[in-house]
Amino acid sequence: MRKFSIKVKINRMELQTQAPRQQKKLLIVDDGLDNLLILSARLRDRYQLLTAENGKRALDLATQDPRPDLILLDIMMPGMDGYEVCRRLKADRRTQDIPIIFLTALSESDDEAQGFSLGAADYVTKPFASQSLNARIERQLTLSNYLQNVQQELYRAEQAVVAEASVRSRSEEVREQLEQGKEAMLGLARTAFLATGFKNQMEAALDQVLSIPYLSGPSRGAIFLTNNKGELSLIAQRNFSQDQRKACSRIPLGHGLCGQAAKRRQPLFIPGMALCDQCLNDQPSPGGAYCLPLQDASLLLGVLLVYLPEGHVQSEGELEVMKELRDILASVVGRRMAEERIRLKQVELNHSRTDTIHRLALASEYRDAETGMHILRMSKFAALIAASAGLDQATCELVEQAAPMHDLGKIGIADDILLKPAPLSYDEFERMKKHTIIGARMLENGDALMRMARDIALSHHERWDGRGYPHGLAGEEIPLAARICAISDVFDALISERPYKRGWPVEQAIDYVREHGGSYFDPNLVTAFNDALTDILKIRARYQDNTINPRERLPLDISSMESSDLIPWNPGYSVGIDIIDEHHRHLLHWISRLHHSLRKEKGTIEIGKALYALDRYCRIHFAAEERMMEAYGYRDLEAHARMHRAFERKLVGFKRELMHNPLILGIEVVEFLREWLLNHIYTVDAGIAIRITLSNIPPHRLH
């Protein structure tokens, strides 16, 4: 009897050596003629192009034969917007399988989520690089071809089965099994486009594999993915007991059925088996099992495990169907992994950009006897004031990123003026005021971040009553971001100690801001400053210029917990130094945020942000703690610093693991971070605090 194999893989090498393919047809939809012309110029050499300036025209062109292979769709259009166009295309049987890439200036995560929920294949934010856009288009065309090839190959296989059945009278049972396999393959391939968290996506994919009737009874199976150590992590399972889930949560390479299949890189079929030694025998023995390695070229992604019902007899072609299902699942996992890595790269680029901005700002601040902590404090003050004033999260983040560049123009001010210890003369002050103009010129012609930074650099010395500089703007003529930074910059300057002045008491600086509402400052923003004052004082405590004074009492309740903290601060964690306690509380808050992102499947972007923020703040905390120990002549400083460096390396390792496989960074990472920090507080920091607070070191050693 003849065997039938349903081949659905795309061999990239074969595609490269075939004759040149016919150009794919793209439909570009944008109400802006300039955008249509730009996109057409970039793409016309590679594709056949259709263009539409509105949603109605797009729907008409999409349903004409031959239909487009891919649609580039703008969101913000008059009348029928891109979301409605996408909704109608996905509701039409003739156009529901055409991949859609949204092209938009929107960047909110909610906007992106809405696009994916409607069935969009990708979401590209303007402006975009041609190379990046071409790569995304090619990836979606490849996936679309993949599904078409699946359908075509399955249709040919079905026809072959029918022909063979008519010639050789093949049994109805075999034909039905192949049909069932076909339905499972199509359903599995469609899970690649699910707009959901990865865990839910993998559970949906596993359900498709287990949906084949002759495998059910009840269905049991699992999907494992490899970490950067080569171990298998349980990602999705069906009908595993709690003990079995625990036993299989992490499988070393070569252990058990799954570990052996992963090590050999070969599919395994074990007929009539008992549970392997990695599992627990608390469930009925299955009638066999398939264990199939998931691979992307030479890269091992993981393993698919499928248990068979008791009494199952392997049928002709069954193994081939399972291999096809394995290959489709590997493609789904590989696609999602590539998408998550792209998102992580964006997080990494944003982190690098923010770091570059801070370094650029320091070039001016250091010459003016300011510090990097001033930049951090005033930018975070500004973000808190913006949030208190009711601005959305994205704008608040933009304010925080742009604020450090407020005094960038001081690079162009001569040292004899900038560093003068005495009051400036009239002419000198007039020259000093030009730093606003210089900074604005340096920040011209940029994106939204640079435009806001330019507004801040130019106008943060303007006054609400119109008596500021450089242009004497008044009231709401002054850009909002500049009005916010005027308060945050002045407040931090007043409370900060510099070589040429002593810092004001916090209460006096607060009174100054309040008294100048309506003259120097926007009175509404002064109200927002008052509302955010508790958090502003916490920021001041976390980011200090000088060595921590262990005897300083903070005028705030550091034992309170954030509403989102899943690992709340416990008064028993206190080491007896208010500022160190505030540092520790903030670190626990970041660990809680990471924990929340993992539990709620918020995506690798939020996880990446949390890891980068935790890494950055740990460096600030460790540096402050080490300065304090050095000031007190703490004899075990070197050993303590080695602990800090080891922890920083561990965080770098977590980021590396996240990039290796962004789909499996688990709760165990959070548990490690939490246990390390609490152990460090209990066994190390508490002892240091006792010795330091009992010492009689002169106060001048603290500065």
C-alpha positions in Angstrom: 0.0 0.0 0.0 1.3 3.5 -1.0 2.3 6.0 1.7 1.2 9.6 1.5 3.3 12.5 3.0 1.7 15.9 3.2 4.6 18.3 2.8 4.0 21.9 3.9 7.4 23.3 4.7 9.0 26.1 2.7 12.6 25.3 1.9 14.3 28.7 1.8 17.3 27.3 -0.2 14.9 25.9 -2.9 13.1 29.2 -3.1 16.4 31.0 -3.8 17.4 28.7 -6.6 14.0 28.7 -8.5 13.3 30.8 -11.5 12.4 34.5 -10.7 8.9 34.6 -9.3 6.1 36.8 -10.7 6.0 40.2 -8.9 3.6 40.2 -5.9 0.8 42.7 -6.0 0.6 45.3 -3.1 -2.4 47.6 -2.3 -1.3 50.8 -0.6 -4.1 52.7 1.2 -3.3 56.2 2.5 -5.3 59.5 2.4 -2.1 61.5 2.0 -0.9 61.8 -1.6 2.6 62.5 -0.5 2.7 59.2 1.5 1.4 57.3 -1.5 4.0 58.8 -3.8 6.8 58.0 -1.3 5.8 54.5 -0.7 5.2 53.9 -4.4 8.7 55.1 -5.2 10.2 52.8 -2.6 8.3 49.7 -3.6 7.5 49.9 -7.3 10.8 48.2 -8.4 9.9 45.1 -6.4 6.1 44.8 -6.6 3.1 45.5 -8.6 1.3 48.4 -6.9 -2.3 49.5 -6.5 -3.1 52.7 -4.5 -6.2 54.0 -2.8 -6.8 57.3 -1.1 -9.8 56.2 1.0 -11.4 53.1 2.6 -14.2 52.6 0.1 -11.8 52.6 -2.9 -9.5 50.2 -0.9 -12.4 47.7 -0.4 -13.3 47.9 -4.1 -9.7 47.2 -5.3 -9.2 44.4 -2.7 -12.1 42.4 -4.1 -11.1 42.7 -7.8 -9.3 39.8 -9.4 -6.5 39.1 -9.2 -6.6 40.2 -5.6 -3.6 41.9 -3.9 -1.1 39.7 -2.1 -0.7 42.2 0.8 -2.2 45.5 1.9 -0.4 48.4 3.5 -3.1 50.3 5.4 -3.0 53.7 7.0 -5.2 54.0 10.2 -5.9 57.8 10.4 -8.2 58.4 7.4 -11.3 60.6 7.1 -14.6 58.8 6.9 -13.8 55.1 7.1 -10.6 54.7 9.1 -8.1 51.9 8.8 -9.6 49.9 11.6 -13.0 49.8 9.9 -11.4 48.9 6.5 -9.5 46.0 8.2 -12.7 44.8 10.0 -14.6 44.6 6.7 -11.7 42.9 4.8 -11.5 40.2 7.5 -15.2 39.7 7.4 -15.2 39.1 3.7 -14.5 35.5 2.7 -12.8 36.8 -0.5 -10.3 39.0 1.3 -10.0 37.5 4.8 -6.6 35.8 4.2 -4.9 38.8 2.7 -2.2 40.0 5.2 -2.6 43.6 6.4 0.3 45.8 7.7 -0.9 48.9 9.4 1.2 52.0 8.6 0.5 54.7 11.2 2.0 57.5 13.3 0.2 56.1 16.3 2.5 54.5 18.9 0.3 53.6 21.8 0.3 50.0 22.9 -3.6 50.1 23.0 -3.6 51.3 19.3 -1.3 48.4 18.4 -3.4 45.9 20.4 -6.5 47.1 18.6 -4.9 46.6 15.2 -3.8 43.0 16.0 -7.2 42.2 17.5 -8.8 43.0 14.2 -6.5 40.5 12.4 -3.6 42.8 11.2 -0.4 40.9 10.5 2.0 43.6 11.5 2.0 47.2 12.8 4.7 49.7 11.5 5.0 53.2 13.1 5.9 56.1 10.9 8.5 57.2 10.0 10.1 53.9 9.0 13.3 52.8 7.2 12.9 51.3 3.8 15.0 48.3 4.7 12.9 47.6 7.8 9.6 48.0 5.8 10.8 45.7 3.0 11.8 43.1 5.5 8.4 43.1 7.2 6.6 43.0 3.8 8.7 40.0 2.7 8.1 38.2 6.0 4.4 38.6 5.7 4.4 37.6 2.0 6.4 34.5 2.9 3.9 33.6 5.6 1.0 34.2 3.3 2.7 32.0 0.6 3.2 29.4 3.4 -0.5 29.2 4.1 -1.3 29.1 0.4 1.2 26.3 -0.1 -0.3 24.4 2.9 -3.8 24.6 1.3 -2.5 23.7 -2.1 -0.5 20.8 -0.9 -3.3 19.5 1.2 -5.7 19.8 -1.7 -3.3 17.8 -3.9 -2.8 15.2 -1.1 -6.6 15.0 -0.7 -7.0 14.5 -4.5 -4.3 11.8 -4.4 -6.0 10.0 -1.6 -9.3 10.1 -3.5 -7.6 8.8 -6.6 -5.8 6.1 -4.8 -9.0 5.1 -3.0 -10.8 4.8 -6.3 -8.0 2.7 -7.8 -7.1 0.5 -4.9 -10.3 0.9 -2.8 -8.5 2.4 0.2 -10.4 2.2 3.4 -12.6 5.1 4.5 -10.8 5.1 7.8 -7.4 6.1 6.2 -9.1 8.8 4.2 -10.8 10.2 7.2 -7.6 10.2 9.2 -5.8 12.2 6.5 -8.7 14.6 6.4 -8.5 15.1 10.1 -4.8 15.7 9.9 -5.4 18.3 7.2 -7.9 20.2 9.4 -5.5 20.1 12.3 -2.7 21.5 10.1 -4.8 24.4 8.8 -5.9 25.2 12.3 -2.4 25.0 13.7 -1.1 27.3 10.9 -3.7 29.9 11.7 -2.5 30.1 15.3 0.5 32.0 14.0 -1.8 35.1 13.6 -3.5 35.0 17.0 -3.4 38.3 18.8 -2.8 37.0 22.2 -0.1 36.2 24.8 2.4 33.6 24.0 1.2 31.1 26.6 -2.4 31.3 25.2 -1.1 31.0 21.7 0.8 27.8 22.5 -2.2 26.4 24.3 -4.3 27.1 21.3 -1.7 25.4 19.0 -1.5 22.4 21.3 -5.3 22.1 21.2 -5.1 22.0 17.4 -2.6 19.2 17.5 -4.7 17.2 20.0 -7.9 17.9 18.0 -7.3 14.9 15.7 -10.0 12.5 16.7 -7.8 9.4 16.5 -5.4 10.9 19.0 -8.0 11.8 21.6 -9.3 9.9 24.5 -8.7 12.1 26.6 -6.1 14.2 24.8 -2.8 14.7 26.7 0.2 16.6 25.5 2.7 19.4 26.1 4.9 21.9 24.4 8.4 22.6 25.7 10.9 25.3 24.7 14.7 25.4 25.3 16.4 28.0 27.4 20.0 29.2 26.9 21.3 26.2 28.8 19.6 23.7 26.5 17.1 22.7 29.1 13.4 22.2 28.2 10.9 24.4 29.9 7.2 23.5 30.0 5.2 26.2 28.2 1.8 24.6 27.5 0.1 21.4 28.6 -3.2 19.6 28.5 -4.5 17.2 31.1 -1.2 17.0 33.1 -1.7 16.5 36.8 -0.2 19.1 39.2 2.6 16.7 40.2 3.4 16.0 36.5 3.5 19.7 35.7 6.0 20.2 38.5 8.1 17.3 37.5 8.2 18.4 33.9 8.6 22.1 34.5 12.4 21.9 33.6 13.9 18.9 31.9 17.7 18.6 31.4 18.9 17.6 27.9 18.9 13.8 27.6 16.6 13.2 30.5 13.3 11.3 29.9 11.5 10.9 26.7 11.5 14.6 25.8 15.1 15.2 26.7 16.2 12.2 24.6 14.3 13.4 21.6 15.8 16.9 22.0 19.3 15.4 22.4 19.0 13.1 19.3 17.2 15.8 17.2 15.0 12.9 16.0 11.3 12.2 16.4 10.5 9.4 18.8 7.5 7.1 18.8 7.1 4.8 21.8 4.1 2.3 21.4 2.2 1.1 24.4 4.5 2.9 26.9 4.2 3.7 30.5 5.0 7.2 31.6 8.7 8.0 31.2 11.0 8.4 34.3 10.7 12.2 34.1 6.9 11.9 34.8 5.0 10.5 37.7 2.8 7.4 37.4 -0.4 9.0 38.8 -2.3 8.7 35.6 -3.3 5.8 33.3 -0.6 4.5 31.1 -1.1 5.8 27.5 -1.2 3.7 24.4 2.1 5.3 23.2 3.5 8.7 22.6 5.1 10.9 20.0 8.0 13.1 21.0 9.0 15.5 18.2 11.9 18.0 18.3 10.9 21.5 17.1 13.7 23.0 14.9 14.4 26.1 12.9 17.2 25.0 10.6 19.9 23.8 13.0 18.5 25.6 16.0 16.6 23.5 18.5 13.5 25.4 19.6 11.8 22.8 21.8 9.8 19.6 21.8 6.2 18.6 21.1 4.9 15.7 23.2 1.7 13.9 22.3 0.3 11.0 24.3 -1.8 8.5 22.5 -5.0 6.8 23.9 -4.8 3.4 25.4 -5.0 0.6 22.8 -3.9 2.9 20.0 -2.5 1.2 16.9 -0.3 3.4 14.7 -1.8 3.7 11.2 -0.2 4.2 7.8 0.9 7.8 7.3 0.3 8.8 10.9 4.0 9.5 11.6 4.2 11.7 8.5 1.2 13.7 9.7 2.8 14.2 13.1 6.0 15.4 11.4 4.0 17.9 9.4 2.3 19.2 12.5 5.7 19.4 14.2 7.1 21.5 11.3 4.1 23.9 11.3 4.4 24.3 15.1 8.1 25.0 14.7 7.3 27.7 12.2 4.7 29.3 14.5 7.2 29.3 17.4 10.0 30.7 15.2 7.8 33.5 13.9 6.7 34.6 17.4 10.3 34.4 18.7 11.5 36.6 15.8 8.7 39.1 16.5 9.6 39.3 20.2 13.3 39.7 19.5 12.5 42.7 17.3 10.4 44.2 20.1 13.3 43.6 22.5 15.7 45.2 20.2 13.5 48.3 20.2 13.6 48.4 24.0 17.4 48.1 23.9 17.6 50.9 21.3 15.3 53.1 23.4 17.5 52.4 26.5 20.7 53.2 24.5 19.1 56.4 23.2 18.1 57.5 26.7 21.6 56.8 28.0 23.1 58.8 25.1 20.8 61.7 26.0 21.9 61.6 29.6 25.5 61.6 28.6 25.0 64.5 26.2 23.2 66.4 29.0 26.1 65.7 31.3 28.5 67.4 28.9 26.9 70.7 29.9 25.9 70.0 33.5 29.4 69.0 34.6 30.8 72.3 33.4 28.2 74.1 35.5 29.1 72.1 38.6 25.9 70.1 38.3 25.7 66.4 38.6 24.2 63.4 36.8 21.8 63.0 39.8 20.4 66.5 39.2 19.5 65.4 35.7 17.8 62.3 36.9 16.0 64.1 39.7 14.7 67.0 37.8 13.6 64.8 34.8 11.7 62.5 37.2 10.2 65.4 39.1 9.0 66.7 35.7 7.4 63.4 34.8 5.6 63.3 38.2 4.3 66.8 37.8 3.1 66.0 34.2 1.3 62.9 35.5 -0.3 64.9 38.4 -1.4 67.5 35.8 -3.3 64.8 34.0 -1.1 64.1 31.0 -1.1 60.6 29.5 1.6 58.1 30.2 3.3 58.4 26.8 3.6 62.2 27.1 4.9 61.8 30.7 7.6 59.4 29.5 8.5 61.9 26.7 8.8 64.7 29.2 11.1 62.6 31.3 13.3 61.7 28.3 13.4 65.3 27.0 14.0 67.1 30.3 17.7 66.2 30.7 18.5 68.4 27.7 17.1 71.6 29.2 20.6 73.2 29.7 22.3 71.6 26.7 23.1 75.1 25.3 25.5 75.7 28.2 28.1 73.9 26.1 28.3 77.1 24.2 28.9 79.4 27.2 32.4 80.4 28.1 33.9 79.0 31.3 34.7 82.5 32.7 30.9 83.1 32.8 29.6 79.6 33.5 32.0 78.9 36.3 32.2 82.3 37.8 31.8 82.0 41.6 30.5 85.6 42.0 27.3 87.2 40.7 27.3 87.9 37.0 27.4 91.4 35.6 24.6 92.6 33.4 26.6 91.9 30.2 27.6 88.5 31.5 24.1 87.6 32.4 22.9 88.6 28.9 25.5 86.3 27.4 24.5 83.5 29.8 20.9 83.8 28.7 21.9 82.8 25.2 22.3 79.2 26.3 18.6 78.8 25.7 19.0 79.9 22.0 22.1 77.7 21.6 20.4 74.7 23.0 17.3 75.2 20.8 19.5 75.4 17.7 21.3 72.2 18.6 18.0 70.3 18.9 16.3 71.5 15.7 14.8 69.2 13.0 14.2 66.1 15.1 11.4 63.7 16.0 8.8 64.2 18.7 11.4 63.8 21.5 13.8 66.3 20.0 10.9 68.8 19.3 9.9 68.6 23.0 13.5 68.9 24.1 13.9 72.0 21.9 10.8 73.6 23.5 12.2 72.9 27.0 15.8 74.1 26.2 14.4 77.3 24.6 11.7 78.2 27.1 12.4 76.7 30.5 13.5 80.2 31.8 10.3 81.9 30.6 8.0 83.1 33.4 4.3 82.9 33.7 4.1 86.7 34.1 6.1 87.3 30.9 9.3 88.6 32.7 11.4 85.6 31.7 13.8 85.0 28.8 14.7 84.7 25.9 11.5 85.9 24.3 9.4 87.2 27.3 6.6 84.7 26.6 3.7 84.7 29.1 1.1 82.2 30.3 0.1 79.5 27.9 2.3 81.0 25.2 5.1 79.0 27.0 5.2 75.4 25.9 3.6 73.1 28.5 6.7 70.9 28.8 8.9 74.0 29.4 6.5 75.2 32.2 6.8 71.8 33.9 10.6 71.7 33.7 10.8 75.3 35.0 9.3 74.0 38.3 11.3 70.8 38.5 14.6 72.5 37.6 14.2 75.4 40.1 13.1 73.2 42.9 16.0 70.8 42.5 18.5 73.6 42.2 17.2 75.2 45.4 17.5 72.0 47.5 20.8 70.9 46.0 24.2 71.8 47.5 26.9 73.1 45.2 30.4 74.3 45.7 29.2 77.9 45.5 26.1 77.6 47.7 24.4 75.5 50.4 21.2 73.7 49.6 17.9 75.2 51.0 15.8 73.2 53.5 13.2 71.3 51.6 10.3 73.1 53.3 11.8 76.5 52.3 12.1 75.4 48.6 8.5 74.1 48.6 7.3 77.4 50.0 9.3 79.2 47.2 7.5 77.3 44.5 4.1 77.8 46.1 4.7 81.5 46.6 5.7 82.1 43.0 2.7 80.3 41.4 1.1 82.9 39.1 4.3 84.9 38.7 7.3 82.7 38.0 5.3 79.4 37.5 2.1 78.2 36.0 -0.3 78.2 39.0 -2.1 75.0 37.8 1.3 73.2 37.6 2.1 74.4 41.1 -1.0 72.6 42.2 0.1 69.5 40.4 3.5 69.9 42.1 1.8 70.0 45.5 -0.2 66.9 44.7 2.9 65.0 43.6 5.1 66.2 46.5 5.2 62.9 48.4 6.5 61.0 45.3 8.9 64.0 44.5 10.4 63.7 48.0 10.9 59.9 47.4 12.8 60.7 44.2 15.0 63.1 46.1 15.8 60.4 48.6 16.6 57.8 46.0 18.9 60.0 43.8 21.4 61.9 46.1 24.5 63.7 45.1 26.5 63.2 48.3 27.2 60.3 50.5 24.2 59.0 52.4 23.9 60.4 55.9 22.6 57.4 57.9 21.2 59.7 60.6 19.0 61.6 58.1 15.3 61.0 58.7 13.0 61.2 55.6 9.8 63.3 55.9 7.7 60.5 54.3 6.2 57.1 55.1 8.7 54.7 53.4 6.7 51.7 54.7 3.8 52.4 52.3 3.5 50.1 49.3 2.7 50.8 45.7 -0.8 49.7 44.7 0.7 47.4 42.0 3.3 45.7 44.3 2.9 42.0 44.4 5.9 41.7 46.7 5.1 44.6 49.2 7.5 46.3 51.5 7.5 44.8 55.0 8.6 47.0 57.9 10.7 44.0 59.0 12.9 44.6 56.0 14.1 48.0 57.4 17.8 48.2 58.2 17.4 51.4 60.2 18.7 53.9 57.6 15.8 55.7 56.0 17.4 56.3 52.6 18.7 52.8 52.3 15.3 51.5 53.2 13.8 53.7 50.5 16.3 52.3 48.0 15.4 48.7 49.0 11.6 49.4 48.8 12.0 50.8 45.3 14.0 47.8 44.2 11.3 45.5 45.5 8.7 47.6 43.6 10.6 47.0 40.4 10.8 43.3 41.0 7.0 43.4 41.6 6.5 45.1 38.3 8.6 42.4 36.5 6.6 39.8 38.3 3.3 41.4 37.3 4.4 41.6 33.6 5.2 37.9 33.6 2.1 36.8 35.3 -0.2 38.9 33.2 1.6 38.1 29.9 2.2 41.7 29.1 4.8 40.8 26.5 8.5 41.0 26.3 8.5 44.8 25.9 7.4 45.3 29.5 9.7 42.6 30.8 12.6 44.1 28.9 11.8 47.6 30.3 11.6 46.2 33.8 14.9 44.4 33.6 16.7 47.4 32.1 15.2 49.7 34.8 16.1 47.3 37.6 19.7 47.0 36.3 20.1 50.8 36.1 18.6 51.5 39.5 20.7 48.7 41.1 23.8 50.5 39.9 22.6 53.7 41.5 21.7 52.0 44.8 25.0 50.0 44.9 27.1 53.2 44.2 25.3 55.1 46.9 25.7 52.3 49.4 29.4 51.9 48.6 30.1 55.7 48.9 28.5 55.6 52.4 30.7 52.6 53.4 33.8 54.2 52.1 33.1 57.4 54.0 32.8 55.4 57.2 35.9 53.4 56.5 34.0 50.1 56.4 36.6 47.4 56.3 34.6 44.8 54.3 33.8 47.3 51.5 35.7 45.3 48.9 33.9 42.1 49.6 30.5 43.9 49.6 31.3 45.5 46.3 32.1 42.1 44.8 28.6 41.0 45.8 27.2 44.0 44.0 29.2 43.3 40.8 28.1 39.7 40.9 24.4 40.7 41.1 24.9 43.2 38.2 26.4 40.3 36.1 23.4 38.2 37.0 21.0 40.8 35.7 23.1 41.0 32.5 22.7 37.2 32.2 18.9 37.5 32.5 18.8 40.1 29.7 21.0 37.7 27.6 18.6 34.8 28.3 15.6 37.0 27.4 17.2 37.8 24.0 18.1 34.1 23.4 14.6 33.0 23.9 12.2 35.8 24.8 9.3 33.4 25.3 10.3 31.5 28.4 11.8 33.9 30.9 10.0 32.5 34.0 8.8 33.5 37.4 11.9 31.8 38.8 13.8 34.9 37.7 11.6 37.1 39.9 12.0 34.6 42.8 15.8 34.7 42.4 15.8 38.5 42.4 13.5 38.7 45.4 15.4 36.1 47.5 18.8 37.7 46.7 17.7 41.1 47.7 16.0 40.1 50.9 18.9 37.8 51.9 21.2 40.7 51.2 19.1 43.0 53.4 18.9 40.6 56.3 22.4 39.2 56.3 24.6 41.9 55.0 23.0 45.4 54.8 21.5 45.1 58.3 24.9 44.4 59.9 26.5 47.3 58.0 23.7 49.7 59.1 24.2 48.7 62.8 28.0 49.3 62.6 27.7 52.6 60.8 24.9 54.1 62.8 26.8 53.3 66.0 30.0 54.9 64.8 31.2 58.4 65.7 32.5 59.5 62.3 32.7 63.3 61.8 29.9 64.8 59.7 32.4 66.3 57.2 33.3 62.8 56.0 29.8 62.5 54.6 30.4 65.1 51.8 
